[in-house]
Amino acid sequence: MLMLILGLSASRLLSASVDFPQPQQLAPAVDFWVGVYCEVDLDQTLLHDDRYLSVVYEVLDLKAAVSSAARRALVQAAQLRWREMLHSLSAEPDRDGADQRRAHAMLAHALGRPPRAADFAAAAERLRVQRGQRSRFIQGLQRAGRYEARIRDILTIHELPADLAYLPHVESAFDSRAYSKVGAAGMWQFIPSTGRRYLRVDEVVDERLDPFRAAEAAALLLKANHDALGSWPLALTAYNHGRAGMLRAREAVGSDDLALIIDRYQGRRFGFASRNFYAQFLAARRIAREYQAYVGRLHRARPLQVVEFELPFYVEAHALPDALGVAERTLRDLNLGLRPMVWKGQQRIPKGYMLRLPMNMNMTTSMTTNAAAGDHVASLLARIPAQARHTAQRARYRVHVVRRGESLNSVAARHNVDPASIVRLNKIRNANRIYPGQRLKLPAI
């Protein structure tokens, strides 16, 4: 059953490349992630060993669960059952039963020897669940058609391997609007601190959400990782774990071999995600390079064709749809880095911003490579009305000095603003504690 769920014929496997080798020790992990990405769907969960990924105890079908609580209960019950069974085998290794035989056989294969009592006890503490990703990965394959060509061009400019263009399959399934629970954003999943090293990240523009600006940043980060670490397995793992973290791991183990580092390094933050990041990339790359063999024929998005030009002034976003004849929804979709404050009119599109418009605005591909493009851009800028052009940005906030007897809610009501915006703007930890004389920033109107 496991081979039906996770296995793929050897004829489908791609030979390892020089840039992205697949050590034999990582083959079980790569096969596991291939299964997660193209065999197991979102309504299924794998119960597996978090160290030996060839050990998959059960595939849980959660289709019948009508709520997240019901799904959680089913998963927890399965975890408890298998944990108790593994502990029972640690006490009685010869105990017989279908599940016992299955666990015994899988651990024996993973360990390369018959499991001992201590092996079963350790396995009970390594139980992990992994939700399937097939539908999500297929959506990523479809979305990728819109971006891959441009991303490959960016990588080529930076003299990087073109196959790094597959990395967003792992990070976000090519979803530019993706956010993680730790604050990573966009297709390339930059956290704010890393993003600010390469990109503009503030309340007006967050370039982490711009797929191509973020691709430029990812290229710079990956190149720096490779320069410091010397190989793509380590450089890609550093994309998840951090460059400094991988330098420490390499020094601690005394080897550049990622498989050896994964096996031996005991760093506190070097957990499941970091150990598996390179294997996930190899799996995503394998599928994406011949996706029809794995998931069948797909309707992929057409490559995005846009005209870009630098704004020589600050612009009110609300003026652009009528002036340029482009729907606001289209403008938003092509300029994902512009934050809600811009579209709400609280801030202007900043001077120097590279505005994207659809190529179909009476503009041919050839025009983007000759002087006609400059004339066309000039004509587009001329359409923007003078009253929508500005030499400076709007003030981001006003200041209110708190008076005796005022509360956060009363200040918000007086100025017709959302109390939550005052809390956010002033980084207030306790909304019930403001004091007379305190200078509160209020959102500009």
DOMIBA-514183 format. One record per residue (C-alpha): x, y, z; residue in three letters; residue number from 1. Coordinates in nm, 4 decimals, m for minus. Layout:
<atoms>
          x          y          z   code   pos
          X          Y          Z    ALA   NUM
...
</atoms>
This chain:
<atoms>
          x          y          z   code   pos
     0.0000     0.0000     0.0000    MET     1
     0.2815     0.2380     0.0872    LEU     2
     0.4373     0.1973    m0.2545    MET     3
     0.1044     0.2744    m0.4184    LEU     4
     0.0733     0.5919    m0.2153    ILE     5
     0.4288     0.7201    m0.2120    LEU     6
     0.6184     0.5240    m0.4731    GLY     7
     0.6960     0.6241    m0.8298    LEU     8
     0.8672     0.4087    m1.0884    SER     9
     1.2404     0.4424    m1.1278    ALA    10
     1.1944     0.5343    m1.4954    SER    11
     1.0452     0.8651    m1.3854    ARG    12
     1.3397     0.9659    m1.1700    LEU    13
     1.5725     1.2324    m1.3039    LEU    14
     1.9456     1.1919    m1.2881    SER    15
     2.1095     1.4090    m1.0248    ALA    16
     2.2654     1.7278    m1.1548    SER    17
     2.6038     1.8665    m1.0623    VAL    18
     2.4456     2.1678    m0.8929    ASP    19
     2.1750     1.9774    m0.7075    PHE    20
     2.3048     1.6301    m0.6217    PRO    21
     2.0837     1.3795    m0.4437    GLN    22
     2.2868     1.1783    m0.1915    PRO    23
     2.1655     0.8229    m0.1480    GLN    24
     2.0909     0.8973     0.2178    GLN    25
     1.8350     1.1614     0.1156    LEU    26
     1.6476     0.9397    m0.1316    ALA    27
     1.3817     0.8296     0.1233    PRO    28
     1.3152     1.1923     0.2182    ALA    29
     1.2889     1.3030    m0.1453    VAL    30
     1.0516     1.0156    m0.2240    ASP    31
     0.8446     1.1065     0.0825    PHE    32
     0.8018     1.4667    m0.0349    TRP    33
     0.7232     1.3575    m0.3903    VAL    34
     0.4397     1.1570    m0.2370    GLY    35
     0.3228     1.4480    m0.0227    VAL    36
     0.3220     1.6820    m0.3232    TYR    37
     0.1587     1.4654    m0.5866    CYS    38
     0.0043     1.1533    m0.4285    GLU    39
    m0.1541     1.2593    m0.0983    VAL    40
    m0.4194     1.5307    m0.0978    ASP    41
    m0.5263     1.7951     0.1515    LEU    42
    m0.7915     1.5717     0.3080    ASP    43
    m0.5341     1.3035     0.3899    GLN    44
    m0.2628     1.2995     0.6538    THR    45
     0.0457     1.0825     0.6832    LEU    46
     0.1476     0.9485     1.0246    LEU    47
     0.5226     0.8955     0.9950    HIS    48
     0.8619     0.8875     1.1629    ASP    49
     1.0173     1.2352     1.1619    ASP    50
     1.3723     1.1012     1.1127    ARG    51
     1.3222     0.8014     0.8845    TYR    52
     1.0763     0.9277     0.6263    LEU    53
     1.0411     0.5905     0.4571    SER    54
     0.8553     0.4852     0.7730    VAL    55
     0.4919     0.5842     0.7138    VAL    56
     0.2703     0.4039     0.9614    TYR    57
    m0.0675     0.5082     0.8283    GLU    58
    m0.2416     0.7297     0.5748    VAL    59
    m0.5386     0.8894     0.7483    LEU    60
    m0.8402     0.9703     0.5312    ASP    61
    m1.0122     1.2762     0.6801    LEU    62
    m1.2803     1.3285     0.4146    LYS    63
    m1.5584     1.2296     0.6545    ALA    64
    m1.4493     1.4769     0.9230    ALA    65
    m1.6849     1.7755     0.8982    VAL    66
    m1.4837     2.0214     1.1077    SER    67
    m1.1255     2.1021     1.1982    SER    68
    m1.1971     1.9789     1.5503    ALA    69
    m1.3161     1.6442     1.4137    ALA    70
    m1.0065     1.6140     1.1948    ARG    71
    m0.7835     1.6990     1.4875    ARG    72
    m0.9553     1.4350     1.7023    ALA    73
    m0.9052     1.1652     1.4372    LEU    74
    m0.5381     1.2504     1.3996    VAL    75
    m0.4771     1.2600     1.7747    GLN    76
    m0.6499     0.9243     1.8208    ALA    77
    m0.4292     0.7668     1.5524    ALA    78
    m0.1158     0.9161     1.7064    GLN    79
    m0.2103     0.7795     2.0482    LEU    80
    m0.2838     0.4341     1.9079    ARG    81
     0.0477     0.4073     1.7264    TRP    82
     0.2447     0.5568     2.0147    ARG    83
     0.0974     0.3032     2.2551    GLU    84
     0.1622     0.0212     2.0095    MET    85
     0.5280     0.1223     1.9646    LEU    86
     0.5751     0.1477     2.3403    HIS    87
     0.4226    m0.1983     2.3763    SER    88
     0.6768    m0.3303     2.1252    LEU    89
     0.9566    m0.1749     2.3290    SER    90
     0.8369    m0.3912     2.6190    ALA    91
     0.7558    m0.6986     2.4076    GLU    92
     0.9438    m0.6818     2.0736    PRO    93
     0.8012    m1.0162     1.9598    ASP    94
     0.4395    m0.9105     2.0061    ARG    95
     0.2431    m1.0086     1.6938    ASP    96
    m0.0268    m0.8298     1.4940    GLY    97
    m0.0668    m0.6593     1.1565    ALA    98
     0.0393    m0.3146     1.2793    ASP    99
     0.3218    m0.4625     1.4848    GLN   100
     0.4561    m0.6544     1.1861    ARG   101
     0.4275    m0.3425     0.9710    ARG   102
     0.6163    m0.1255     1.2212    ALA   103
     0.8804    m0.3955     1.2682    HIS   104
     0.9385    m0.4326     0.8923    ALA   105
     0.9573    m0.0591     0.8199    MET   106
     1.1952     0.0168     1.1066    LEU   107
     1.4138    m0.2791     1.0115    ALA   108
     1.4391    m0.1443     0.6561    HIS   109
     1.5138     0.2099     0.7761    ALA   110
     1.7731     0.1033     1.0342    LEU   111
     1.9335    m0.1648     0.8197    GLY   112
     1.8997    m0.4193     1.1012    ARG   113
     1.6292    m0.5772     1.3178    PRO   114
     1.4903    m0.3149     1.5568    PRO   115
     1.5639    m0.3511     1.9266    ARG   116
     1.3363    m0.2624     2.2174    ALA   117
     1.4976     0.0818     2.2499    ALA   118
     1.4353     0.1506     1.8804    ASP   119
     1.0604     0.1101     1.9272    PHE   120
     1.0623     0.3397     2.2315    ALA   121
     1.2550     0.6036     2.0369    ALA   122
     1.0225     0.5681     1.7378    ALA   123
     0.7222     0.6328     1.9619    ALA   124
     0.8679     0.9769     2.0400    GLU   125
     0.9346     1.0550     1.6738    ARG   126
     0.5763     1.0280     1.5512    LEU   127
     0.4793     1.3184     1.3268    ARG   128
     0.1845     1.4036     1.1035    VAL   129
     0.2106     1.5559     0.7565    GLN   130
    m0.0871     1.6819     0.5614    ARG   131
    m0.0967     1.6001     0.1910    GLY   132
    m0.0364     1.8818    m0.0575    GLN   133
    m0.1429     1.7465    m0.3980    ARG   134
    m0.4145     2.0051    m0.4779    SER   135
    m0.2014     2.2909    m0.3479    ARG   136
     0.1011     2.1769    m0.5457    PHE   137
    m0.1035     2.1435    m0.8649    ILE   138
    m0.2317     2.4992    m0.8156    GLN   139
     0.1310     2.6050    m0.7801    GLY   140
     0.2221     2.4326    m1.1056    LEU   141
    m0.0598     2.6197    m1.2779    GLN   142
     0.0341     2.9568    m1.1258    ARG   143
     0.4031     2.9045    m1.2009    ALA   144
     0.3402     2.9440    m1.5731    GLY   145
     0.2771     3.3113    m1.5091    ARG   146
     0.6124     3.3773    m1.3438    TYR   147
     0.8743     3.1140    m1.4265    GLU   148
     1.0141     3.2641    m1.7470    ALA   149
     1.0816     3.6021    m1.5847    ARG   150
     1.2257     3.4381    m1.2730    ILE   151
     1.4626     3.2307    m1.4869    ARG   152
     1.5765     3.5493    m1.6613    ASP   153
     1.6495     3.7069    m1.3221    ILE   154
     1.8486     3.4016    m1.2119    LEU   155
     2.0435     3.4020    m1.5385    THR   156
     2.1354     3.7687    m1.4932    ILE   157
     2.2783     3.6790    m1.1518    HIS   158
     2.4588     3.3752    m1.3003    GLU   159
     2.2617     3.1312    m1.0871    LEU   160
     2.1194     2.7886    m1.1825    PRO   161
     1.7856     2.8289    m1.3580    ALA   162
     1.6362     2.5411    m1.1589    ASP   163
     1.6282     2.7644    m0.8513    LEU   164
     1.3093     2.8942    m1.0131    ALA   165
     1.1388     2.5866    m0.8640    TYR   166
     1.2001     2.7055    m0.5068    LEU   167
     0.8618     2.8848    m0.4699    PRO   168
     0.6898     2.5465    m0.5070    HIS   169
     0.8331     2.4645    m0.1644    VAL   170
     0.7882     2.8051    m0.0060    GLU   171
     0.4427     2.9133    m0.1195    SER   172
     0.3156     2.7098    m0.4170    ALA   173
     0.3791     3.0285    m0.6196    PHE   174
     0.1255     3.2244    m0.4134    ASP   175
     0.2362     3.5888    m0.3962    SER   176
    m0.0176     3.6601    m0.1230    ARG   177
     0.1049     3.3817     0.1062    ALA   178
     0.1749     3.4601     0.4722    TYR   179
     0.3223     3.2219     0.7279    SER   180
     0.2562     3.2062     1.1013    LYS   181
     0.6052     3.3491     1.1654    VAL   182
     0.5475     3.6571     0.9473    GLY   183
     0.7109     3.5398     0.6245    ALA   184
     0.5362     3.6900     0.3231    ALA   185
     0.5041     3.6480    m0.0498    GLY   186
     0.6019     3.3887    m0.3048    MET   187
     0.9594     3.3743    m0.1721    TRP   188
     0.8579     3.3848     0.1971    GLN   189
     1.0894     3.6524     0.3332    PHE   190
     1.0555     3.7346     0.7019    ILE   191
     1.0597     4.1124     0.7675    PRO   192
     1.4184     4.1291     0.8976    SER   193
     1.5667     3.9414     0.6018    THR   194
     1.3391     4.1190     0.3563    GLY   195
     1.4569     4.4631     0.4685    ARG   196
     1.8145     4.3751     0.3767    ARG   197
     1.7169     4.3643     0.0097    TYR   198
     1.3697     4.5144    m0.0249    LEU   199
     1.1462     4.7970     0.0843    ARG   200
     0.9185     4.6694     0.3612    VAL   201
     0.6897     4.9249     0.5248    ASP   202
     0.3259     5.0336     0.5438    GLU   203
     0.3345     5.1865     0.1940    VAL   204
     0.5300     4.9285    m0.0052    VAL   205
     0.6097     4.5696     0.0886    ASP   206
     0.8229     4.4333    m0.1925    GLU   207
     0.8164     4.0849    m0.0391    ARG   208
     0.4740     4.0552    m0.2032    LEU   209
     0.6061     4.1542    m0.5457    ASP   210
     0.7023     3.8245    m0.7149    PRO   211
     0.9777     3.9729    m0.9300    PHE   212
     1.1308     4.2187    m0.6825    ARG   213
     1.1305     3.9355    m0.4294    ALA   214
     1.2893     3.7064    m0.6907    ALA   215
     1.5712     3.9601    m0.7274    GLU   216
     1.6152     3.9568    m0.3503    ALA   217
     1.6061     3.5769    m0.3382    ALA   218
     1.8741     3.5633    m0.6077    ALA   219
     2.0995     3.7937    m0.4044    LEU   220
     2.0394     3.5948    m0.0858    LEU   221
     2.0988     3.2590    m0.2532    LEU   222
     2.4148     3.3855    m0.4217    LYS   223
     2.5478     3.5121    m0.0882    ALA   224
     2.4621     3.1781     0.0736    ASN   225
     2.6454     2.9892    m0.2004    HIS   226
     2.9495     3.2173    m0.1815    ASP   227
     2.9709     3.1556     0.1942    ALA   228
     2.8915     2.7837     0.1996    LEU   229
     3.0250     2.6585    m0.1323    GLY   230
     2.7461     2.4227    m0.2425    SER   231
     2.3811     2.4437    m0.3395    TRP   232
     2.2616     2.1815    m0.0884    PRO   233
     2.4014     2.3958     0.1942    LEU   234
     2.3005     2.7267     0.0328    ALA   235
     1.9398     2.6136    m0.0106    LEU   236
     1.9215     2.4778     0.3437    THR   237
     2.0516     2.8160     0.4594    ALA   238
     1.7551     2.9796     0.2843    TYR   239
     1.5452     2.8138     0.5541    ASN   240
     1.7866     2.7826     0.8467    HIS   241
     1.9961     3.0943     0.7952    GLY   242
     2.3491     3.1360     0.6646    ARG   243
     2.5036     3.1727     1.0098    ALA   244
     2.3175     2.8645     1.1281    GLY   245
     2.4517     2.6530     0.8433    MET   246
     2.8052     2.7820     0.8985    LEU   247
     2.7749     2.6664     1.2608    ARG   248
     2.6345     2.3309     1.1497    ALA   249
     2.9178     2.2762     0.9031    ARG   250
     3.1775     2.3651     1.1638    GLU   251
     3.0173     2.1459     1.4314    ALA   252
     3.0075     1.8387     1.2057    VAL   253
     3.3345     1.9145     1.0289    GLY   254
     3.1925     1.8383     0.6864    SER   255
     3.0328     2.0018     0.3821    ASP   256
     2.8175     1.6920     0.3282    ASP   257
     2.4552     1.7915     0.3909    LEU   258
     2.3477     1.4306     0.4460    ALA   259
     2.6107     1.3974     0.7188    LEU   260
     2.5053     1.7285     0.8751    ILE   261
     2.1409     1.6165     0.8783    ILE   262
     2.2404     1.2891     1.0438    ASP   263
     2.4773     1.4289     1.3064    ARG   264
     2.4075     1.7950     1.3784    TYR   265
     2.2163     1.8524     1.7019    GLN   266
     2.1604     2.2280     1.6813    GLY   267
     1.8574     2.3412     1.8813    ARG   268
     1.6945     2.5198     1.5860    ARG   269
     1.7939     2.2614     1.3255    PHE   270
     1.4597     2.0841     1.3282    GLY   271
     1.2385     1.8972     1.0856    PHE   272
     1.1866     2.1926     0.8484    ALA   273
     1.5581     2.2674     0.8126    SER   274
     1.6552     1.9002     0.7803    ARG   275
     1.4041     1.8514     0.5001    ASN   276
     1.4259     2.1770     0.3059    PHE   277
     1.6736     2.0544     0.0444    TYR   278
     1.4870     1.7245     0.0012    ALA   279
     1.1655     1.9214    m0.0514    GLN   280
     1.3364     2.1297    m0.3183    PHE   281
     1.4632     1.8173    m0.4966    LEU   282
     1.1152     1.6645    m0.4841    ALA   283
     0.9469     1.9797    m0.6158    ALA   284
     1.2082     2.0085    m0.8895    ARG   285
     1.1610     1.6460    m0.9917    ARG   286
     0.7847     1.6853    m1.0239    ILE   287
     0.7876     2.0275    m1.1897    ALA   288
     1.0381     1.9247    m1.4562    ARG   289
     0.8015     1.6564    m1.5879    GLU   290
     0.4763     1.7312    m1.4138    TYR   291
     0.2597     1.5532    m1.6723    GLN   292
     0.4138     1.2208    m1.5689    ALA   293
     0.3224     1.2884    m1.2060    TYR   294
    m0.0082     1.4750    m1.2048    VAL   295
    m0.1289     1.4631    m1.5651    GLY   296
    m0.2003     1.7419    m1.8112    ARG   297
    m0.2601     2.0876    m1.6686    LEU   298
    m0.3831     2.4221    m1.7920    HIS   299
    m0.0952     2.6490    m1.6931    ARG   300
    m0.1223     3.0252    m1.6653    ALA   301
     0.0241     3.2210    m1.9542    ARG   302
     0.3489     3.4101    m1.8922    PRO   303
     0.2805     3.7534    m1.7488    LEU   304
     0.3406     4.0302    m2.0022    GLN   305
     0.3655     4.3794    m1.8597    VAL   306
     0.5111     4.7201    m1.9245    VAL   307
     0.6990     4.8738    m1.6325    GLU   308
     0.8021     5.2324    m1.5818    PHE   309
     0.9339     5.4428    m1.2971    GLU   310
     0.6989     5.7056    m1.1583    LEU   311
     0.8639     6.0503    m1.1572    PRO   312
     0.6206     6.1813    m0.8947    PHE   313
     0.3931     6.0672    m0.6116    TYR   314
     0.0525     5.9558    m0.7403    VAL   315
    m0.2932     5.9088    m0.5924    GLU   316
    m0.3775     5.5467    m0.6711    ALA   317
    m0.7493     5.6184    m0.7127    HIS   318
    m0.6729     5.8361    m1.0170    ALA   319
    m0.5012     5.5630    m1.2180    LEU   320
    m0.7914     5.3385    m1.3288    PRO   321
    m0.9755     5.6169    m1.5119    ASP   322
    m0.6605     5.7908    m1.6332    ALA   323
    m0.4982     5.4771    m1.7737    LEU   324
    m0.8080     5.2772    m1.8607    GLY   325
    m0.7057     4.9852    m1.6404    VAL   326
    m0.9337     4.8256    m1.3828    ALA   327
    m0.8247     4.8778    m1.0231    GLU   328
    m0.8325     4.5011    m0.9719    ARG   329
    m0.5793     4.4596    m1.2537    THR   330
    m0.3572     4.7338    m1.1135    LEU   331
    m0.3642     4.5693    m0.7705    ARG   332
    m0.2862     4.2284    m0.9166    ASP   333
     0.0147     4.3580    m1.1104    LEU   334
     0.1436     4.5764    m0.8261    ASN   335
     0.1136     4.3485    m0.5252    LEU   336
     0.3814     4.5373    m0.3345    GLY   337
     0.1526     4.8382    m0.2853    LEU   338
    m0.0079     4.8126     0.0570    ARG   339
    m0.3755     4.8731     0.1493    PRO   340
    m0.2961     5.2262     0.2734    MET   341
    m0.2180     5.3206    m0.0868    VAL   342
    m0.5415     5.1831    m0.2299    TRP   343
    m0.7440     5.3392     0.0521    LYS   344
    m0.5972     5.6811    m0.0320    GLY   345
    m0.4165     5.7170     0.3006    GLN   346
    m0.0787     5.7143     0.1233    GLN   347
     0.0329     5.7861    m0.2327    ARG   348
     0.2158     5.5573    m0.4713    ILE   349
     0.5719     5.6719    m0.4040    PRO   350
     0.7973     5.8516    m0.6465    LYS   351
     1.0427     5.6061    m0.8010    GLY   352
     0.8030     5.3134    m0.7769    TYR   353
     0.8171     5.0824    m1.0800    MET   354
     0.4526     5.0717    m1.1860    LEU   355
     0.3351     4.7713    m1.3861    ARG   356
     0.0586     4.7858    m1.6442    LEU   357
    m0.0741     4.5129    m1.8734    PRO   358
     0.1121     4.4819    m2.2018    MET   359
    m0.2153     4.4948    m2.3969    ASN   360
    m0.2442     4.8734    m2.3596    MET   361
    m0.1809     4.9269    m2.7311    ASN   362
     0.1747     4.8181    m2.6716    MET   363
     0.3519     4.5410    m2.8575    THR   364
     0.6420     4.3320    m2.7336    THR   365
     0.8763     4.5013    m2.9807    SER   366
     0.7956     4.8401    m2.8306    MET   367
     0.9554     4.7362    m2.5034    THR   368
     1.2969     4.7166    m2.6667    THR   369
     1.3169     5.0407    m2.8631    ASN   370
     1.2546     5.4133    m2.8393    ALA   371
     0.8853     5.3659    m2.9074    ALA   372
     0.8519     5.2240    m2.5582    ALA   373
     0.9786     5.5494    m2.4094    GLY   374
     0.7288     5.7485    m2.6122    ASP   375
     0.4490     5.5178    m2.5016    HIS   376
     0.5445     5.5520    m2.1349    VAL   377
     0.5522     5.9295    m2.1727    ALA   378
     0.2025     5.9199    m2.3183    SER   379
     0.0820     5.7068    m2.0267    LEU   380
     0.2286     5.9486    m1.7727    LEU   381
     0.0671     6.2397    m1.9550    ALA   382
    m0.2753     6.0845    m1.8946    ARG   383
    m0.2388     6.1130    m1.5172    ILE   384
    m0.4186     6.4349    m1.4156    PRO   385
    m0.2105     6.7109    m1.2596    ALA   386
    m0.4166     6.7096    m0.9383    GLN   387
    m0.3203     6.3432    m0.8809    ALA   388
     0.0529     6.4166    m0.9080    ARG   389
     0.2474     6.5308    m0.6026    HIS   390
     0.6000     6.6174    m0.4992    THR   391
     0.5745     6.4600    m0.1531    ALA   392
     0.4091     6.1765     0.0347    GLN   393
     0.1097     6.2253     0.2621    ARG   394
     0.1848     6.2543     0.6323    ALA   395
     0.1570     5.9062     0.7771    ARG   396
     0.0032     6.0171     1.1029    TYR   397
    m0.1276     6.3022     1.3134    ARG   398
    m0.0507     6.3524     1.6814    VAL   399
    m0.3022     6.3686     1.9657    HIS   400
    m0.1935     6.4647     2.3175    VAL   401
    m0.3963     6.2619     2.5666    VAL   402
    m0.6044     6.4654     2.8134    ARG   403
    m0.7160     6.3671     3.1598    ARG   404
    m1.0156     6.1325     3.1493    GLY   405
    m0.9612     6.0223     2.7887    GLU   406
    m0.9469     5.6570     2.6897    SER   407
    m0.8183     5.4941     2.3752    LEU   408
    m1.1742     5.4439     2.2518    ASN   409
    m1.2744     5.8043     2.3189    SER   410
    m0.9680     5.9333     2.1331    VAL   411
    m1.0485     5.7034     1.8407    ALA   412
    m1.4121     5.8160     1.8347    ALA   413
    m1.3164     6.1818     1.8503    ARG   414
    m1.0911     6.1498     1.5457    HIS   415
    m1.3063     5.8918     1.3644    ASN   416
    m1.0347     5.6283     1.3443    VAL   417
    m1.0193     5.2603     1.4328    ASP   418
    m0.8860     5.2008     1.7890    PRO   419
    m0.6861     4.9053     1.6564    ALA   420
    m0.4981     5.1373     1.4193    SER   421
    m0.3900     5.3530     1.7155    ILE   422
    m0.2716     5.0439     1.9023    VAL   423
    m0.0768     4.9252     1.5986    ARG   424
     0.0741     5.2637     1.5123    LEU   425
     0.1903     5.3267     1.8707    ASN   426
     0.2831     4.9648     1.9530    LYS   427
     0.0581     4.9804     2.2590    ILE   428
     0.0643     4.6590     2.4625    ARG   429
    m0.2237     4.7419     2.6973    ASN   430
    m0.5076     4.9378     2.5369    ALA   431
    m0.6457     5.0241     2.8821    ASN   432
    m0.3343     5.2115     2.9868    ARG   433
    m0.2844     5.5499     2.8232    ILE   434
    m0.1971     5.8530     3.0329    TYR   435
    m0.2409     6.2342     3.0257    PRO   436
     0.0305     6.4031     2.8226    GLY   437
     0.1012     6.0943     2.6131    GLN   438
     0.1515     6.1776     2.2451    ARG   439
    m0.0449     5.9300     2.0358    LEU   440
     0.0068     5.8890     1.6646    LYS   441
    m0.3207     5.8758     1.4714    LEU   442
    m0.3632     5.7551     1.1131    PRO   443
    m0.3588     6.0415     0.8653    ALA   444
    m0.6896     6.1011     0.6881    ILE   445
</atoms>
